[in-house]
Amino acid sequence: MTTELPLVSVIALCYNHERFVKEAIESVLNQTYPNIELIVVDDASTDNSHKVIEQLAKEYAQIKYMPLERNIGSCAAFNVGYKASKGDFIIDFATDDILLPARIEKGVFALQNAGDDFGVNFSNAHIVDESNSVLKEFYETDNKGKALQPPPEGDIYSMLVKRYFICPPTLFSKREVFEYLGGYNEKLTYEDFDFLVRSSRKYKYCYTDEVLVHRRVLPNSMSTKQYVYKSDQMYSTLDICEKIKEMNVTIDEHKSLRTRIYYEMRQCIRTGNIKLLFKYLNLLFK
């Protein structure tokens, strides 16, 4: 019986995804895993996303639709859905991405069979464009679909501080991870880097070596705006780096942070953000 299976909450965040939201939601509804709670939060979209979602909510009783009256940003919008959720596992799902049919089943299996100190599962992904054409794999694979260079697993905090190597839409987490973190930090403009470093400080990560998600890259997506002139995201990254300094406990972890700071300083120079560059210099001297 499905009630014997742990409940998985998918928090689907929509903002002006009119062209993609139907396919995204249906990718959740078509999962091989049966016990799913789907909460769709529309962050006051200005297109017709709400009409598409309303129609789907009429067709599928398992959709819980939460339209917001004003735009509050992705971190706060996620927290609205998270607080309404009841699942033992959580997926933060953008409604311009796609979950492949076995994504949830594989995530539950991975974390149930890992140790109690594992809190997050991640996988490979296809990077796709607006028309669903595959641009590349996140991790390059061999002819059997396995990553040529599998990413690190286990205690990966220091490595996550140093460099990006996880595709955020593939994250699948135990509820206790979000309870430990208190949800997302609503003061930040984006959530993934902060979530990765704060969660990996306490919990281990396990990897499923399969493509289980399609991550869509759009010209106006948040990821494409991270390193542009005077980007708010660059200031959020500085806030996270300052938090990392307080979380670090070893010399190697401080070395990883210095590597990250050097990388962010290069981005400041590239984008002409001299004011932020000096803030990073100040953090580096600390």
Secondary structure, DSSP 8 states (H G I E B T S, - for coil): -GGGS--EEEEEEESS-TTTHHHHHHHHHT-S---EEEEEEE---SSSHHHHHHHHHHH-TTEEEEE-SS---HHHHHHHHHHH---SEEEEEETTSEE-TTHHHHHHHHHHHS-TTEEEEEEEEEEE-TT--EEEESS-B-TTS-BSS----BS-HHHHHH---S-GGG-EEEHHHHHHHTS--TTSS--HHHHHHHHHHHSEEEEEEEEEEEEE--TTSGGGGTTSTT-HHHHHHHHHHHHHHHH--SHHHHHHHHHHHHHHHHHHHHHT-HHHHHHHHHHHH-
